[in-house]
């Protein structure tokens, strides 16, 4: 039994390494993510509701491997060029995962100006190739 557990664990670890090392699901042509609300340049107050939009693809929870689907990640004050798009996205206060397939969130943001951007991840949190990413939405919280 102990040998079986070690073998299964090693297999899972090797599978994770394979997907973390360059695996990117293809994105269908014309697919796009966008932020429905708030609009770019809006002045908002807390709590802030961000509604996600997706066109040309479907939403599926993390862990569900289905072609032409993914789940949202909200980048808050994060430049996507600083991210390793060939690996699973880390979960931080600035990279919020919606692995349950959620299409909106209500959150508290500190007063001031913030950037919001959506980045779709596949079943394993890895961005598609090419990445499905919204335009940057800038909001001011007062």
C-alpha positions as CSV (number, residue, x, y, z in Angstrom):
1,X,0.0,0.0,0.0
2,X,2.8,2.4,0.9
3,X,4.4,1.8,-2.6
4,X,1.1,2.7,-4.2
5,X,0.8,6.0,-2.3
6,X,4.3,7.0,-3.3
7,X,3.7,6.0,-6.9
8,X,0.4,8.0,-7.1
9,X,1.9,11.0,-5.4
10,X,4.9,10.9,-7.7
11,X,2.6,10.7,-10.7
12,X,0.5,13.7,-9.5
13,X,3.7,15.7,-8.9
14,X,5.1,14.9,-12.3
15,X,1.8,15.8,-14.0
16,X,1.8,19.1,-12.1
17,X,5.3,19.8,-13.3
18,X,4.3,19.0,-16.9
19,X,1.5,21.5,-16.9
20,X,3.4,24.1,-15.0
21,X,6.2,23.9,-17.6
22,X,4.7,25.4,-20.8
23,X,1.3,23.9,-21.0
24,X,-1.1,26.5,-22.4
25,X,-4.6,25.7,-23.7
26,X,-5.3,27.2,-27.1
27,X,-7.7,30.2,-27.1
28,X,-10.3,30.3,-29.8
29,X,-9.9,33.1,-32.3
30,X,-11.9,36.2,-31.4
31,X,-12.4,35.3,-27.7
32,X,-12.3,38.2,-25.3
33,X,-12.8,39.0,-21.6
34,X,-14.1,42.4,-20.5
35,X,-15.3,44.2,-17.4
36,X,-19.0,45.1,-17.7
37,X,-19.0,47.3,-14.6
38,X,-17.5,49.5,-13.3
39,X,-16.7,51.4,-16.4
40,X,-13.2,52.8,-17.1
41,X,-12.7,56.1,-15.3
42,X,-15.6,55.6,-12.9
43,X,-15.5,57.0,-9.4
44,X,-17.0,54.4,-7.1
45,X,-17.5,53.8,-3.4
46,X,-17.2,50.7,-1.3
47,X,-18.2,48.0,-1.7
48,X,-17.3,47.8,-5.3
49,X,-19.1,45.2,-7.5
50,X,-17.1,44.1,-10.5
51,X,-19.1,42.2,-13.2
52,X,-17.1,40.0,-15.6
53,X,-17.8,39.5,-19.3
54,X,-16.6,36.8,-21.6
55,X,-17.2,36.4,-25.4
56,X,-16.4,33.4,-27.6
57,X,-15.7,31.0,-24.7
58,X,-17.5,29.4,-21.8
59,X,-16.9,29.6,-18.1
60,X,-16.0,26.4,-16.2
61,X,-14.7,25.9,-12.7
62,X,-11.0,25.2,-12.1
63,X,-10.2,21.5,-12.3
64,X,-12.8,21.0,-15.1
65,X,-10.8,20.3,-18.3
66,X,-13.1,21.3,-21.2
67,X,-12.1,22.8,-24.5
68,X,-12.8,26.6,-25.0
69,X,-13.5,27.2,-21.4
70,X,-11.8,28.9,-18.5
71,X,-12.3,30.8,-15.3
72,X,-11.6,34.4,-14.4
73,X,-8.8,35.9,-12.4
74,X,-9.0,39.6,-11.4
75,X,-5.8,41.5,-11.5
76,X,-5.8,44.4,-9.1
77,X,-3.0,47.0,-9.6
78,X,-1.0,44.3,-11.4
79,X,0.8,44.6,-14.7
80,X,0.3,41.3,-16.5
81,X,3.7,41.6,-18.1
82,X,5.2,40.8,-14.7
83,X,3.4,37.4,-14.6
84,X,4.7,34.1,-15.9
85,X,2.0,33.2,-18.3
86,X,3.4,29.7,-18.8
87,X,2.6,28.7,-15.2
88,X,-0.5,28.6,-13.0
89,X,-1.3,32.1,-11.7
90,X,-0.6,32.6,-8.0
91,X,-3.4,33.5,-5.7
92,X,-2.6,36.8,-3.9
93,X,-4.5,39.9,-2.8
94,X,-3.7,41.3,-6.2
95,X,-4.5,38.2,-8.3
96,X,-7.9,37.0,-7.2
97,X,-9.0,33.6,-8.4
98,X,-12.6,32.7,-9.3
99,X,-12.1,29.0,-9.7
100,X,-15.7,28.3,-8.9
101,X,-16.7,29.9,-12.2
102,X,-18.0,33.1,-10.6
103,X,-18.7,36.0,-13.0
104,X,-18.8,38.8,-10.5
105,X,-17.4,39.9,-7.1
106,X,-18.1,42.6,-4.6
107,X,-15.0,43.7,-2.8
108,X,-13.6,46.5,-0.7
109,X,-10.8,48.6,-2.2
110,X,-8.8,51.2,-0.3
111,X,-9.5,54.8,-1.2
112,X,-7.5,56.0,-4.3
113,X,-7.0,55.0,-7.9
114,X,-6.9,51.3,-8.9
115,X,-6.5,49.3,-12.0
116,X,-8.6,46.2,-12.7
117,X,-8.1,43.7,-15.4
118,X,-9.4,40.2,-16.1
119,X,-7.2,37.3,-17.2
120,X,-8.8,34.0,-18.0
121,X,-7.1,30.8,-16.8
122,X,-7.7,27.3,-18.0
123,X,-8.7,24.4,-15.8
124,X,-5.2,24.5,-14.1
125,X,-5.1,28.3,-13.7
126,X,-2.7,28.7,-16.7
127,X,-3.6,31.6,-19.1
128,X,-4.6,30.5,-22.6
129,X,-2.4,31.0,-25.7
130,X,-2.8,33.8,-26.6
131,X,-4.0,35.1,-23.3
132,X,-7.7,36.1,-23.0
133,X,-7.4,39.4,-21.1
134,X,-9.6,42.4,-20.7
135,X,-8.6,46.0,-21.3
136,X,-7.4,47.8,-18.1
137,X,-10.3,49.5,-16.2
138,X,-9.2,52.3,-13.9
139,X,-11.4,53.3,-11.0
140,X,-11.2,55.8,-8.3
141,X,-12.6,54.8,-4.9
142,X,-13.7,57.6,-2.6
